Amino acid sequence: MLRVVVALLVPSMSQYSSGQNLTDKQLFQESLAAAKTAAPEYQSYIFGEIAEAETAHGYYNEASEAARLVQQYPDQLFTALVTARAKRGDISGAKQLAASAESRELQWRAEQAIAFEQVKSGDLSGASETVQHLPSGLQQNALQWIGVAQAEKGELEAALRTASEMQSGWSDDVYYTLAIKLRAQGSKQKAHEIAKRILDDDMRRAAEVDSISPRAVEPPRACDLAVQQAKQGQYDKAYKLLQTEHCDCGFVVSVYAESRDALGAEKALPTCSPNPSDVSNAMAEVAKKFAASGDVSTALRFADAVRLPGAYENGEGYLAPAIRDIAHAWVKRDGADAALKWARSRPTGYERAMALLGIAESVAPR
């Protein structure tokens, strides 16, 4: 009976035989079907990731269907979907979605997220309009983003008007940015006058200083230095520091990702921590790094090493997201067909779903 159920949930190889013939929308649906066969503790996360990716491709109805399956932190996902639509420039659609929120508080948070995306895109007047009816605290926070953005763009008069509309104290960041901008332009007297409006004592003093003495720079810690050396191509020095300083797994990952020394990483990572979960996570992170560089075969080698005895959930929570990145890199390098058979052959629903999701995200919307 179980086999029959799984067969109904997962599209057959004959049904979806070739990546060349599949649209991104079909691949998203296949990923969703695979997610339904994943262990229950992973499903909400996968459904949410699919919903966000579908939104990024413009498939709003399908994203809503996936979102309805999410049982953990649905409010966070709702705001993320609104944000994703705003990032695509679909502000009216994002606002319509925000208006459908189950509570007024969630709607307000979603609209604040829209305003933030508008500020990031440079639509400051649109952001001002979006936040007009928000409660005071949320509105003041959004006005702060707008005023700082205006000041950084050199729109000094507009920034002053925004600051004048804000409640006392909320405008400090705007005035500080204005003072620094004016001082950089040589308008020291005006900068001083603006700085006096700042309520926070430390921020006001910082804004009033004509010239800041260079602070003594502390030398980097040994493990940080190893990463710096790797970035500069001084790999032997970096390796030596890793060994002598017993740097943790994160530093080891960074150094070997810079050096692209797969053999060295295979030797160093198993001993970077006595905790199998740390090592498992490090293997997954290195797999992601090699995938990002286009080295899919090496990424797959490290992915195969993620499952370690004693690691949390046998490394599944580290492996599946890495598989998503590998799938993306594989499609980018060789096309969807190359990765599709591998994606469908993954041993768990979590891995199949994430691999298929990585492929779907990498296929251009049709």
Secondary structure as UniProt FT lines:
FT   HELIX           2..9
FT   TURN            13..16
FT   HELIX           19..21
FT   HELIX           24..35
FT   TURN            36..37
FT   HELIX           40..56
FT   TURN            57..58
FT   HELIX           60..67
FT   TURN            68..69
FT   HELIX           74..87
FT   TURN            88..89
FT   HELIX           91..99
FT   HELIX           104..121
FT   HELIX           124..130
FT   TURN            131..133
FT   HELIX           136..152
FT   TURN            153..154
FT   HELIX           156..164
FT   TURN            168..171
FT   HELIX           172..184
FT   TURN            185..186
FT   HELIX           188..195
FT   TURN            196..197
FT   HELIX           201..208
FT   HELIX           222..231
FT   TURN            232..233
FT   HELIX           235..245
FT   HELIX           249..259
FT   HELIX           262..268
FT   HELIX           269..271
FT   HELIX           276..292
FT   TURN            293..294
FT   HELIX           296..304
FT   TURN            309..310
FT   HELIX           312..315
FT   HELIX           316..334
FT   HELIX           336..344
FT   HELIX           349..362
//
